[in-house]
Every structure is written in structure tokens, then in C-alpha cells.
Amino acid sequence: MKPVINGKRIRLRDFELKDLATYAKWREPGHAWQDFDGPYYRIDPEKAQERVALRKETIVSGAFPNPRTYMVIADSATDELVGEVNCYWKSVETFWMCLGIDIFDSSKWGKGIGREALTLWTQYLFDSHPQIVRLGLETWSGNHGMIKLALRLGYQEEARIRKARVVKGEYFDSLSFGILREEWEKQ
């Protein structure tokens, strides 16, 4: 069964074939969201195309990971892809999972979509992974929106590696945030 996680303005759902053209467009270099999601990494158009091809392969085969490791953020009214959430193991041996979020269209920023998506995704990950006691997320000190969002949802700054990221010739700190299951459940 395909999980769909409904919020007020958005839903988290699996990728569908109808999403791929839009997704491919947003994965190409030159979009504002890329200035905030790891801008210190070089954007490789070939890898972007590979990612789209992998999404298509997963859709066609129906071989989505369970529990999900990524989902579309879709507008509840139009079902249009507006972003994605993801997670990865920092250390599977110690059940240390990190998560991420991208809202592709900058006209959607500052409207609560990120907050709703990150709230739904955090809850989904805690629910679908009973063994984990914490979730983390990583960003950099120039991503003020992500920092504000993490703190608003109860994530705490746990590490600051000073001047570890270079963006457009300027040094920034690498930041790690985390929330414990018991902290999340108290909210």
C-alpha cells in the first residue's frame, strides 16, 4: 500500500510518472533552492539526470523502499510536486538517521509548507522506525530558513563546525541539529 501523509496545505506521497518532467526541471542547475541545499557541492547535470532515471525506474517497478526514504511534497489542492523530503542513515549500526527537505519553488518559501512537510516527515520517520531514538538534520550557517525551521520544530543545535563550508568564496559553519523521540513526543 502506498503511504500518503496528508497535511493541511501539502501531502507527502510517492513519486508518480507525472512528476518526472517537473522534477527533472528542478534538478537542473540554476535554481534558487540549490543556493541553500549544499551549495558547496558542485552540481553535476549528469547525476541529476541519473536521479530522475532512478525515480522513474522505482515508479515503473513499484520497488519503493519501505519504510520510505524519500517522498514528494505535493500541494494538497493541485497534487503538484513542490519539493521532496528524504532521509539517510548517518550510522545504521547505532540507529542514527538524518533527514532533509527541499522546497523547489522559491515563491512557495515562507508560507509554512516547509514546516508542515518537516513535521509530517519527522512523525513518519519516528513512527516507521521504532528503533530510532533521535533524528538529525544538517545544514550550514547561511541557510537561515532551515535553521529557523529546525529550532521552531524543537530540533536543537548539537554541533557547529566553524568555517567548514565555503559558499561563493565565503566561509560558513557546518551545523547539525537533532531531536530525541521523547522531546518530539512531548510537543
VODREN-816297 format. One record per residue: residue number from 1; y, z, x of N, C-alpha, C in turn. Coordinates in Angstrom, 3 decimals. Layout:
% VODREN-816297
NUM;Y;Z;X;Y;Z;X;Y;Z;X
...
This chain:
% VODREN-816297
1;-1.189;0.000;0.834;0.000;0.000;0.000;1.248;0.000;0.876
2;2.194;-0.839;0.533;3.433;-0.932;1.290;4.353;0.224;0.925
3;4.781;0.984;1.929;5.728;2.052;1.608;7.128;1.488;1.360
4;7.760;1.995;0.347;9.169;1.714;0.085;9.822;3.072;-0.103
5;10.853;3.320;0.660;11.539;4.606;0.608;12.917;4.342;0.027
6;13.112;4.779;-1.194;14.347;4.482;-1.916;15.398;5.557;-1.718
7;16.602;5.103;-1.432;17.767;5.961;-1.396;18.704;5.540;-2.514
8;19.957;5.936;-2.419;20.932;5.557;-3.447;21.479;4.155;-3.200
9;21.924;3.902;-1.983;22.524;2.603;-1.653;21.582;1.676;-0.904
10;20.582;2.260;-0.265;19.666;1.453;0.548;18.228;1.864;0.269
11;17.324;1.018;0.744;15.904;1.368;0.747;15.346;0.971;2.101
12;14.335;1.695;2.531;13.581;1.318;3.723;12.307;0.653;3.233
13;12.016;-0.526;3.780;10.835;-1.273;3.352;10.328;-2.106;4.513
14;9.149;-2.681;4.323;8.587;-3.576;5.328;9.396;-4.864;5.411
15;9.303;-5.504;6.561;9.875;-6.841;6.708;9.136;-7.809;5.794
16;9.869;-8.795;5.273;9.305;-9.867;4.456;9.757;-11.196;5.058
17;9.050;-12.259;4.725;9.397;-13.576;5.273;10.853;-13.943;5.010
18;11.374;-13.556;3.852;12.764;-13.892;3.503;13.786;-13.241;4.438
19;13.366;-12.218;5.194;14.274;-11.515;6.103;14.436;-12.211;7.449
20;13.505;-13.078;7.799;13.416;-13.547;9.181;14.613;-14.368;9.650
21;15.163;-15.228;8.818;16.322;-16.028;9.245;17.524;-15.126;9.518
22;17.747;-14.173;8.630;18.856;-13.226;8.819;18.612;-12.368;10.049
23;17.382;-11.885;10.192;17.027;-11.051;11.340;17.223;-11.821;12.645
24;16.786;-13.075;12.679;16.939;-13.904;13.880;18.414;-14.062;14.243
25;19.250;-14.262;13.232;20.696;-14.401;13.468;21.260;-13.139;14.117
26;20.885;-11.973;13.591;21.423;-10.712;14.105;20.876;-10.361;15.485
27;19.713;-10.889;15.856;19.134;-10.603;17.168;19.752;-11.460;18.267
28;20.459;-12.522;17.893;21.125;-13.364;18.890;22.264;-12.580;19.545
29;22.588;-12.903;20.790;23.703;-12.222;21.467;25.035;-12.475;20.760
30;25.972;-11.527;20.947;27.337;-11.734;20.483;27.737;-10.977;19.242
31;26.899;-10.057;18.771;27.237;-9.293;17.568;27.735;-7.892;17.944
32;28.639;-7.362;17.146;29.275;-6.072;17.434;28.269;-4.933;17.554
33;27.197;-4.939;16.763;26.232;-3.835;16.825;25.627;-3.713;18.221
34;25.551;-4.827;18.950;24.966;-4.810;20.293;25.880;-4.115;21.305
35;27.147;-3.927;20.943;28.066;-3.190;21.807;27.785;-1.691;21.778
36;26.938;-1.246;20.849;26.652;0.180;20.709;25.190;0.536;20.932
37;24.291;-0.368;20.668;22.861;-0.107;20.852;22.427;-0.613;22.223
38;22.474;0.284;23.195;22.042;-0.063;24.543;22.797;-1.216;25.175
39;24.142;-1.184;25.153;24.897;-2.312;25.702;24.754;-2.454;27.216
40;24.139;-1.472;27.851;23.917;-1.511;29.297;22.671;-2.315;29.642
41;21.903;-2.730;28.622;20.759;-3.617;28.850;21.190;-5.052;28.587
42;20.702;-5.963;29.405;21.017;-7.377;29.236;20.300;-7.919;28.002
43;21.013;-8.676;27.198;20.408;-9.299;26.019;19.732;-10.589;26.453
44;18.461;-10.693;26.142;17.671;-11.863;26.505;17.333;-12.632;25.227
45;17.943;-13.815;25.029;17.678;-14.590;23.804;16.194;-14.900;23.596
46;15.452;-15.103;24.690;14.013;-15.373;24.557;13.282;-14.171;23.975
47;13.638;-12.974;24.454;12.996;-11.763;23.926;13.367;-11.548;22.464
48;14.583;-11.911;22.103;14.999;-11.810;20.700;14.133;-12.713;19.837
49;13.884;-13.939;20.297;13.028;-14.868;19.553;11.589;-14.358;19.482
50;11.123;-13.747;20.580;9.770;-13.172;20.590;9.650;-12.063;19.548
51;10.693;-11.250;19.445;10.676;-10.153;18.480;10.589;-10.686;17.054
52;11.345;-11.736;16.768;11.299;-12.357;15.440;9.906;-12.931;15.189
53;9.330;-13.586;16.185;7.983;-14.155;16.047;6.943;-13.062;15.803
54;7.089;-11.931;16.477;6.166;-10.810;16.251;6.296;-10.258;14.837
55;7.530;-10.169;14.350;7.732;-9.706;12.973;7.044;-10.666;12.003
56;7.188;-11.968;12.236;6.560;-12.962;11.363;5.042;-12.827;11.401
57;4.499;-12.678;12.589;3.049;-12.521;12.744;2.550;-11.303;11.964
58;3.293;-10.210;12.045;2.919;-8.992;11.324;2.982;-9.207;9.818
59;4.025;-9.872;9.349;4.168;-10.138;7.912;3.001;-10.986;7.416
60;2.721;-12.069;8.118;1.668;-13.002;7.696;0.296;-12.330;7.720
61;0.032;-11.548;8.759;-1.280;-10.897;8.881;-1.386;-9.641;8.022
62;-0.233;-9.069;7.659;-0.234;-7.812;6.914;-0.610;-6.617;7.773
63;-0.590;-6.795;9.085;-1.030;-5.748;10.010;0.127;-4.834;10.433
64;0.816;-4.282;9.460;1.886;-3.337;9.760;1.274;-2.045;10.288
65;1.906;-1.433;11.282;1.376;-0.162;11.770;1.468;0.900;10.676
66;0.507;1.775;10.636;0.519;2.845;9.641;0.224;4.161;10.346
67;1.147;5.104;10.317;2.476;5.070;9.729;3.352;4.006;10.399
68;4.400;3.631;9.695;5.295;2.586;10.166;6.056;3.041;11.414
69;6.287;2.083;12.311;7.106;2.340;13.498;8.457;1.641;13.397
70;8.623;0.828;12.383;9.909;0.184;12.110;9.920;-0.239;10.646
71;11.118;-0.307;10.085;11.294;-0.768;8.709;12.673;-1.401;8.576
72;12.792;-2.264;7.599;14.071;-2.873;7.245;14.918;-1.838;6.504
73;16.202;-1.839;6.784;17.166;-1.157;5.924;17.695;-2.251;5.004
74;17.420;-2.130;3.715;17.820;-3.155;2.742;18.794;-2.567;1.733
75;19.755;-3.356;1.326;20.690;-2.977;0.272;19.903;-2.794;-1.024
76;20.070;-1.662;-1.691;19.313;-1.388;-2.925;19.604;-2.386;-4.032
77;20.837;-2.852;-4.122;21.211;-3.761;-5.209;20.734;-5.190;-4.969
78;20.824;-5.657;-3.715;20.521;-7.066;-3.425;19.216;-7.275;-2.666
79;18.663;-6.221;-2.111;17.477;-6.253;-1.248;17.742;-7.003;0.061
80;19.003;-7.250;0.380;19.389;-7.942;1.611;19.185;-7.033;2.823
81;18.653;-7.589;3.901;18.489;-6.872;5.158;19.869;-6.551;5.728
82;20.120;-5.262;5.993;21.387;-4.873;6.613;21.173;-4.199;7.961
83;19.919;-3.867;8.269;19.629;-3.212;9.538;18.160;-2.882;9.640
84;17.841;-2.045;10.614;16.465;-1.597;10.763;16.429;-0.209;11.379
85;15.334;0.490;11.121;15.039;1.765;11.759;13.772;1.570;12.574
86;13.618;2.398;13.602;12.422;2.300;14.429;12.103;3.653;15.032
87;10.946;3.753;15.620;10.567;4.949;16.362;9.632;4.545;17.493
88;9.522;5.422;18.455;8.620;5.192;19.589;8.239;6.547;20.177
89;7.106;6.560;20.840;6.649;7.783;21.487;7.305;7.913;22.855
90;8.000;8.994;23.048;8.502;9.339;24.379;7.331;9.903;25.184
91;6.490;10.692;24.493;5.264;11.235;25.086;4.280;11.508;23.957
92;3.342;10.597;23.759;2.357;10.772;22.688;1.488;12.001;22.955
93;1.290;12.325;24.240;0.452;13.477;24.608;1.023;14.793;24.095
94;2.344;14.858;23.997;2.985;16.089;23.527;3.673;15.898;22.176
95;3.332;14.800;21.497;3.868;14.510;20.159;5.398;14.456;20.153
96;5.953;13.868;21.198;7.401;13.746;21.344;7.797;12.341;20.920
97;8.419;12.246;19.761;8.808;10.964;19.187;10.328;10.848;19.150
98;10.812;9.637;19.418;12.236;9.328;19.288;12.408;8.255;18.224
99;13.591;8.213;17.656;13.862;7.223;16.615;15.175;6.527;16.889
100;15.360;5.418;16.204;16.587;4.649;16.357;16.980;3.988;15.053
101;18.212;3.518;15.024;18.748;2.874;13.826;19.775;1.832;14.254
102;19.778;0.711;13.575;20.794;-0.319;13.774;21.288;-0.784;12.415
103;22.599;-0.767;12.224;23.229;-1.415;11.076;23.894;-2.653;11.664
104;23.368;-3.824;11.319;23.786;-5.058;11.978;25.204;-5.498;11.626
105;25.557;-5.455;10.376;26.834;-5.987;9.902;27.914;-4.913;10.013
106;28.892;-5.134;10.875;29.931;-4.122;11.098;30.756;-3.842;9.842
107;30.771;-4.745;8.873;31.500;-4.478;7.627;30.801;-3.397;6.801
108;29.568;-3.068;7.153;28.812;-2.021;6.449;28.960;-0.660;7.126
109;29.582;-0.623;8.300;29.726;0.630;9.035;30.717;1.554;8.330
110;30.485;2.856;8.471;31.397;3.848;7.919;31.296;4.023;6.417
111;30.238;3.517;5.811;30.076;3.595;4.351;28.912;4.507;3.935
112;28.346;5.241;4.892;27.256;6.161;4.571;25.869;5.548;4.626
113;25.779;4.259;4.946;24.470;3.597;4.997;23.633;4.156;6.142
114;24.245;4.318;7.299;23.530;4.873;8.444;23.032;6.275;8.172
115;23.877;7.076;7.550;23.488;8.453;7.232;22.298;8.464;6.276
116;22.361;7.649;5.247;21.267;7.599;4.280;19.981;7.097;4.940
117;20.097;6.052;5.742;18.915;5.484;6.405;18.299;6.476;7.381
118;19.131;7.132;8.189;18.596;8.078;9.166;17.991;9.298;8.480
119;18.569;9.723;7.369;17.996;10.832;6.600;16.623;10.454;6.060
120;16.520;9.290;5.425;15.238;8.839;4.870;14.196;8.651;5.966
121;14.596;8.078;7.090;13.673;7.797;8.189;13.189;9.091;8.846
122;14.099;10.035;9.059;13.712;11.330;9.628;12.682;12.000;8.732
123;12.937;12.018;7.428;11.997;12.642;6.490;10.654;11.918;6.507
124;10.681;10.592;6.492;9.440;9.808;6.533;8.624;10.142;7.783
125;9.281;10.213;8.930;8.550;10.471;10.172;7.953;11.871;10.195
126;8.694;12.869;9.742;8.115;14.212;9.664;6.955;14.247;8.666
127;7.110;13.582;7.519;6.048;13.569;6.503;4.803;12.836;6.978
128;4.975;11.728;7.673;3.828;10.895;8.046;3.195;11.291;9.382
129;3.819;12.206;10.098;3.283;12.702;11.375;3.280;14.232;11.348
130;2.327;14.842;10.663;2.341;16.303;10.551;2.208;17.031;11.889
131;1.739;16.337;12.921;1.555;16.968;14.223;2.855;17.118;15.010
132;3.894;16.362;14.660;5.117;16.454;15.451;5.965;17.631;14.986
133;6.582;18.283;15.954;7.439;19.432;15.650;8.910;19.120;15.911
134;9.161;17.936;16.469;10.539;17.567;16.782;10.694;16.056;16.724
135;11.912;15.629;16.501;12.293;14.224;16.622;13.519;14.156;17.519
136;13.582;13.111;18.305;14.726;12.922;19.182;15.363;11.569;18.961
137;16.573;11.442;19.437;17.233;10.142;19.491;18.104;10.114;20.733
138;18.269;8.930;21.263;19.033;8.773;22.496;20.170;7.784;22.271
139;21.309;8.086;22.878;22.466;7.203;22.788;23.312;7.387;24.037
140;24.525;6.949;23.986;25.437;7.080;25.122;26.779;7.574;24.610
141;27.578;8.137;25.502;28.802;8.833;25.085;29.865;7.919;24.494
142;29.718;6.619;24.622;30.657;5.692;23.997;30.312;5.338;22.565
143;29.142;5.761;22.101;28.708;5.455;20.730;29.090;6.625;19.820
144;30.375;6.723;19.530;30.904;7.861;18.772;30.315;7.949;17.366
145;30.058;6.814;16.736;29.478;6.822;15.395;28.093;7.447;15.373
146;27.250;7.106;16.352;25.899;7.664;16.404;25.934;9.151;16.715
147;26.822;9.551;17.602;26.957;10.970;17.945;27.354;11.763;16.705
148;28.357;11.285;16.009;28.843;11.956;14.792;27.737;12.037;13.743
149;27.001;10.940;13.568;25.913;10.906;12.594;24.812;11.894;12.959
150;24.400;11.904;14.212;23.341;12.821;14.650;23.744;14.272;14.382
151;24.944;14.639;14.766;25.409;16.013;14.562;25.514;16.353;13.080
152;25.992;15.418;12.278;26.131;15.640;10.838;24.773;15.931;10.188
153;23.721;15.291;10.698;22.387;15.491;10.121;21.648;16.684;10.715
154;22.287;17.408;11.625;21.670;18.605;12.175;20.973;18.414;13.508
155;20.999;17.202;14.042;20.466;16.985;15.388;21.396;17.692;16.376
156;20.812;18.259;17.414;21.600;18.961;18.415;21.577;18.196;19.730
157;22.709;18.215;20.421;22.719;17.619;21.758;21.845;18.478;22.661
158;20.846;17.860;23.258;19.894;18.588;24.101;20.004;18.210;25.575
159;20.553;17.047;25.859;20.698;16.629;27.257;21.880;15.683;27.391
160;22.548;15.831;28.508;23.662;14.942;28.856;23.499;14.603;30.332
161;23.189;13.352;30.599;23.060;12.887;31.966;24.365;12.163;32.283
162;25.153;12.788;33.114;26.516;12.318;33.352;26.551;11.004;34.131
163;27.440;10.137;33.677;27.700;8.842;34.316;26.415;8.075;34.628
164;25.517;8.036;33.660;24.231;7.348;33.841;24.213;5.953;33.237
165;25.225;5.610;32.456;25.281;4.305;31.794;26.579;3.598;32.167
166;26.475;2.318;32.455;27.651;1.520;32.788;27.814;0.456;31.709
167;28.966;0.492;31.049;29.277;-0.473;30.000;30.620;-1.110;30.340
168;30.603;-2.423;30.527;31.816;-3.182;30.861;32.559;-2.563;32.049
169;31.795;-2.151;33.049;32.365;-1.614;34.276;32.782;-0.159;34.222
170;32.601;0.499;33.089;32.999;1.899;32.931;31.758;2.778;32.798
171;31.792;3.953;33.426;30.665;4.883;33.356;30.728;5.741;32.101
172;29.546;5.959;31.512;29.395;6.825;30.345;28.190;7.726;30.560
173;28.137;8.808;29.793;26.995;9.714;29.853;25.874;9.216;28.951
174;24.645;9.469;29.367;23.482;9.240;28.513;23.237;10.535;27.745
175;23.027;10.440;26.443;22.878;11.629;25.599;21.545;11.622;24.873
176;20.947;12.806;24.779;19.726;12.983;23.989;19.986;14.051;22.937
177;19.599;13.743;21.710;19.727;14.665;20.592;18.340;14.938;20.039
178;18.171;16.097;19.421;16.887;16.400;18.810;17.041;17.345;17.641
179;16.019;17.327;16.802;15.953;18.266;15.685;14.508;18.721;15.545
180;14.326;20.008;15.340;12.995;20.570;15.125;12.639;20.476;13.650
181;11.353;20.392;13.386;10.895;20.304;11.994;11.457;21.458;11.160
182;11.394;22.682;11.699;11.868;23.826;10.907;13.370;23.761;10.653
183;14.126;23.194;11.580;15.564;23.018;11.361;15.811;21.991;10.255
184;15.048;20.907;10.286;15.191;19.860;9.273;14.847;20.405;7.892
185;13.768;21.170;7.809;13.307;21.682;6.514;14.255;22.711;5.922
186;15.044;23.385;6.744;15.997;24.385;6.254;17.222;23.755;5.608
187;17.472;22.491;5.882;18.685;21.834;5.371;18.567;21.516;3.900
